[in-house]
Amino acid sequence: MINKVVKNVHEALQGVEDGMVFMLGGFGLCGIPENCISELVRLGVNNLTCISNNAGVDDFGLGLLLKKRQIKKMVSSYVGENEEFERQMLSGELDVELIPQGTLAERCRATGAGIPAFYTPAGYGTEVAEGKETREFNGKMYVLEHAFNPEFAFVKAWKGDTAGNLIFKGTARNFNPMMAMAGKITVAEVEELVEAGELDPNQIHTPGIFVQRIFQGKDYEKRIEQRTVTPKS
Amino acid sequence: MALSKQEIAQRIAQELQDKWYVNLGIGIPTLVANYIPKNIDVVFQSENGMLGMGPFPIDGEEDADLINAGKQTVTILKGGSLFDSAMSFAMIRGQHVQLTVLGAMEVSHNGDIANWKIPGKMVKGMGGAMDLVASAENIIVAMMHTDKAGESKLLKKCSLPLTGVNCVKKVVTNLAYLEIKNNAFYLLERAPGVSVEEIIAATEGTLIVEGEIPEMKF
């Protein structure tokens, strides 16, 4: 079996440069590649384009990269939880492209699936469709949306094996599987790295073919954005 | 009396039907889950990747890896399932979800909806709203009939940037339950104690009032 394991996050991010386009998995702070983000902050790479459903919060997730002004452009569906983001966006320092969430997911999937563009009904008749091709199918209007072209994809899984196979937990799956398919180089960080053969092949969510580098992550904070609970009776 | 947010949710919940898969937006729509009629089974879809969304976890049992689309910690019910975002929106665009309930800042009498952007203010993004409204066969909007200044939010034409066009079928406000068809709002029910005249005065878009308009029942 091909061994995808790299020693640590430093080795995993070799080749990362200023001006690159990255995909980063996660929904809110759920399922984000915490270790890769920390390493991007440490490396200090700049002028990045980050494709990620959200932009983190002020002191966690992609907010850490925003604080250091390493991001030139964010491509997201919802960015409402971050004051520094708001400041940079309103001052024009940060370029922001907002995309309907399903379109974002499908554009990621299309990227990895060899589909250059596809039609979706989302955004027809709104400013999202401005300047884009539209077409009628069966009496309904659709907008043509294109695949991305990211250099790296950073994803986070619950379990992974040395062959790069991944299993996600709960709703931490979200954008990670499609982004894993889409990266020219996909880096997977996992909470638990095991030997090939230890994961049940029936349970694999992302086959190892999509993963170029995998490493055992550490110090996961797994911060909760909105802690909502029912009181103990 | 105009309806409270809870009562708007309660009225919308009466529209749920047995065996429906339902997506609830953030705000008033979320409250609909508290008023599911007895003897029917509905399954809630959360667009970040879950079917069978349950109530908030018991204090101490919350899991950072199990959240809803509002980033709140939730639980998953027996028979629920988990999936990625592409599959989630395949369910939505593929019309496997029978009902979408969401909030709005403005709705027009041809079924356009605006709920994601106010020019000059911080734009937070549309999230999944554009995919949901462009795809759902059945959309109920939960909203206030007028803004804080008393201006109608049920309009001939939306003034805010649109989320979707010709898509809203039903609207439940604090004053009324209305259906959108033939380029008009059709008044179906009044909130208890609210007169037809009050609803006419609060509606800028074309409003059709046919016959006696019953009060909502709870």
HADDOCK unambig.tbl for C-alpha pairs under 7 A between the chains (distance, minus, plus):
assign (segid A and resid 28 and name CA) (segid B and resid 71 and name CA) 6.39 0.50 0.50
assign (segid A and resid 30 and name CA) (segid B and resid 64 and name CA) 6.55 0.50 0.50
assign (segid A and resid 30 and name CA) (segid B and resid 65 and name CA) 5.91 0.50 0.50
assign (segid A and resid 77 and name CA) (segid B and resid 125 and name CA) 5.48 0.50 0.50
assign (segid A and resid 77 and name CA) (segid B and resid 126 and name CA) 6.00 0.50 0.50
assign (segid A and resid 77 and name CA) (segid B and resid 127 and name CA) 4.64 0.50 0.50
assign (segid A and resid 78 and name CA) (segid B and resid 124 and name CA) 5.52 0.50 0.50
assign (segid A and resid 78 and name CA) (segid B and resid 125 and name CA) 4.28 0.50 0.50
assign (segid A and resid 78 and name CA) (segid B and resid 126 and name CA) 6.15 0.50 0.50
assign (segid A and resid 78 and name CA) (segid B and resid 127 and name CA) 4.97 0.50 0.50
assign (segid A and resid 79 and name CA) (segid B and resid 124 and name CA) 5.04 0.50 0.50
assign (segid A and resid 79 and name CA) (segid B and resid 125 and name CA) 6.15 0.50 0.50
assign (segid A and resid 80 and name CA) (segid B and resid 124 and name CA) 4.42 0.50 0.50
assign (segid A and resid 86 and name CA) (segid B and resid 122 and name CA) 6.76 0.50 0.50
assign (segid A and resid 98 and name CA) (segid B and resid 125 and name CA) 5.98 0.50 0.50
assign (segid A and resid 100 and name CA) (segid B and resid 126 and name CA) 6.00 0.50 0.50
assign (segid A and resid 100 and name CA) (segid B and resid 127 and name CA) 5.68 0.50 0.50
assign (segid A and resid 100 and name CA) (segid B and resid 128 and name CA) 5.64 0.50 0.50
assign (segid A and resid 100 and name CA) (segid B and resid 130 and name CA) 5.84 0.50 0.50
assign (segid A and resid 100 and name CA) (segid B and resid 131 and name CA) 6.33 0.50 0.50
assign (segid A and resid 101 and name CA) (segid B and resid 127 and name CA) 5.12 0.50 0.50
assign (segid A and resid 101 and name CA) (segid B and resid 128 and name CA) 4.63 0.50 0.50
assign (segid A and resid 102 and name CA) (segid B and resid 86 and name CA) 6.57 0.50 0.50
assign (segid A and resid 102 and name CA) (segid B and resid 89 and name CA) 5.14 0.50 0.50
assign (segid A and resid 102 and name CA) (segid B and resid 128 and name CA) 6.22 0.50 0.50
assign (segid A and resid 102 and name CA) (segid B and resid 131 and name CA) 5.92 0.50 0.50
assign (segid A and resid 105 and name CA) (segid B and resid 85 and name CA) 5.85 0.50 0.50
assign (segid A and resid 105 and name CA) (segid B and resid 86 and name CA) 4.98 0.50 0.50
assign (segid A and resid 106 and name CA) (segid B and resid 86 and name CA) 5.58 0.50 0.50
assign (segid A and resid 121 and name CA) (segid B and resid 134 and name CA) 5.56 0.50 0.50
assign (segid A and resid 121 and name CA) (segid B and resid 135 and name CA) 6.81 0.50 0.50
assign (segid A and resid 122 and name CA) (segid B and resid 130 and name CA) 5.20 0.50 0.50
assign (segid A and resid 122 and name CA) (segid B and resid 131 and name CA) 4.45 0.50 0.50
assign (segid A and resid 122 and name CA) (segid B and resid 134 and name CA) 5.15 0.50 0.50
assign (segid A and resid 123 and name CA) (segid B and resid 130 and name CA) 5.55 0.50 0.50
assign (segid A and resid 123 and name CA) (segid B and resid 163 and name CA) 6.75 0.50 0.50
assign (segid A and resid 123 and name CA) (segid B and resid 164 and name CA) 6.29 0.50 0.50
assign (segid A and resid 124 and name CA) (segid B and resid 164 and name CA) 6.77 0.50 0.50
assign (segid A and resid 125 and name CA) (segid B and resid 164 and name CA) 6.52 0.50 0.50
assign (segid A and resid 125 and name CA) (segid B and resid 165 and name CA) 6.08 0.50 0.50
assign (segid A and resid 126 and name CA) (segid B and resid 161 and name CA) 7.00 0.50 0.50
assign (segid A and resid 126 and name CA) (segid B and resid 162 and name CA) 5.32 0.50 0.50
assign (segid A and resid 126 and name CA) (segid B and resid 163 and name CA) 6.20 0.50 0.50
assign (segid A and resid 126 and name CA) (segid B and resid 164 and name CA) 6.43 0.50 0.50
assign (segid A and resid 169 and name CA) (segid B and resid 65 and name CA) 6.55 0.50 0.50
assign (segid A and resid 170 and name CA) (segid B and resid 65 and name CA) 5.30 0.50 0.50
assign (segid A and resid 170 and name CA) (segid B and resid 66 and name CA) 5.27 0.50 0.50
assign (segid A and resid 170 and name CA) (segid B and resid 82 and name CA) 6.36 0.50 0.50
assign (segid A and resid 171 and name CA) (segid B and resid 48 and name CA) 6.58 0.50 0.50
assign (segid A and resid 171 and name CA) (segid B and resid 49 and name CA) 5.70 0.50 0.50
assign (segid A and resid 171 and name CA) (segid B and resid 50 and name CA) 6.81 0.50 0.50
assign (segid A and resid 171 and name CA) (segid B and resid 65 and name CA) 5.65 0.50 0.50
assign (segid A and resid 171 and name CA) (segid B and resid 66 and name CA) 5.19 0.50 0.50
assign (segid A and resid 171 and name CA) (segid B and resid 67 and name CA) 6.35 0.50 0.50
assign (segid A and resid 171 and name CA) (segid B and resid 82 and name CA) 6.60 0.50 0.50
assign (segid A and resid 172 and name CA) (segid B and resid 65 and name CA) 5.24 0.50 0.50
assign (segid A and resid 173 and name CA) (segid B and resid 83 and name CA) 6.82 0.50 0.50
assign (segid A and resid 173 and name CA) (segid B and resid 84 and name CA) 5.55 0.50 0.50
assign (segid A and resid 174 and name CA) (segid B and resid 48 and name CA) 5.81 0.50 0.50
assign (segid A and resid 174 and name CA) (segid B and resid 49 and name CA) 6.01 0.50 0.50
assign (segid A and resid 174 and name CA) (segid B and resid 84 and name CA) 4.43 0.50 0.50
assign (segid A and resid 174 and name CA) (segid B and resid 85 and name CA) 4.81 0.50 0.50
assign (segid A and resid 175 and name CA) (segid B and resid 84 and name CA) 6.20 0.50 0.50
assign (segid A and resid 175 and name CA) (segid B and resid 85 and name CA) 5.53 0.50 0.50
assign (segid A and resid 177 and name CA) (segid B and resid 84 and name CA) 6.87 0.50 0.50
assign (segid A and resid 222 and name CA) (segid B and resid 64 and name CA) 6.03 0.50 0.50
assign (segid A and resid 223 and name CA) (segid B and resid 64 and name CA) 6.58 0.50 0.50
assign (segid A and resid 224 and name CA) (segid B and resid 64 and name CA) 5.36 0.50 0.50
assign (segid A and resid 225 and name CA) (segid B and resid 71 and name CA) 6.11 0.50 0.50
assign (segid A and resid 225 and name CA) (segid B and resid 72 and name CA) 6.97 0.50 0.50
assign (segid A and resid 226 and name CA) (segid B and resid 71 and name CA) 5.72 0.50 0.50
assign (segid A and resid 226 and name CA) (segid B and resid 72 and name CA) 4.56 0.50 0.50
assign (segid A and resid 226 and name CA) (segid B and resid 73 and name CA) 6.51 0.50 0.50
assign (segid A and resid 227 and name CA) (segid B and resid 72 and name CA) 5.90 0.50 0.50
assign (segid A and resid 227 and name CA) (segid B and resid 73 and name CA) 5.63 0.50 0.50
assign (segid A and resid 228 and name CA) (segid B and resid 56 and name CA) 5.97 0.50 0.50
assign (segid A and resid 228 and name CA) (segid B and resid 72 and name CA) 5.73 0.50 0.50
assign (segid A and resid 228 and name CA) (segid B and resid 73 and name CA) 5.39 0.50 0.50
assign (segid A and resid 229 and name CA) (segid B and resid 56 and name CA) 4.92 0.50 0.50
assign (segid A and resid 229 and name CA) (segid B and resid 57 and name CA) 5.02 0.50 0.50
assign (segid A and resid 229 and name CA) (segid B and resid 58 and name CA) 5.45 0.50 0.50
assign (segid A and resid 229 and name CA) (segid B and resid 59 and name CA) 5.09 0.50 0.50
assign (segid A and resid 230 and name CA) (segid B and resid 56 and name CA) 5.69 0.50 0.50
assign (segid A and resid 230 and name CA) (segid B and resid 57 and name CA) 5.75 0.50 0.50
assign (segid A and resid 230 and name CA) (segid B and resid 58 and name CA) 4.61 0.50 0.50
assign (segid A and resid 230 and name CA) (segid B and resid 59 and name CA) 5.67 0.50 0.50
assign (segid A and resid 231 and name CA) (segid B and resid 58 and name CA) 5.90 0.50 0.50
assign (segid A and resid 231 and name CA) (segid B and resid 59 and name CA) 5.37 0.50 0.50
assign (segid A and resid 232 and name CA) (segid B and resid 58 and name CA) 5.93 0.50 0.50
assign (segid A and resid 232 and name CA) (segid B and resid 59 and name CA) 5.93 0.50 0.50
